Amino acid sequence: MSGDDFHSFIVRIWLEESAAESAHPTWRGSLTHVISGRRVYFGDLESLPSLIRPYLEAMLAELQLPEGE
């Protein structure tokens, strides 16, 4: 397995302190791409797949051969 055929991420998730006292807890987090060090923050768990998707799409684009080859 070469370094180009996978991505590694560090996901950190925490509960906002003020949310612990409310009826609707607020989860926050960060996603760090291990190789590039790029870190993004998110305010809801549902956004996590959309933050990872660009890395997977780029990997698929690299695997596709140009037309005619």
Buried (B, 14 or more C-beta within 10 A) or exposed (E): EEEEEEBEBEEEEEEEEEBEEEEEEBBBBBBBBEEEEEEEEBEEEEBBEEBBEEBEEEEEEEEEEEEEE
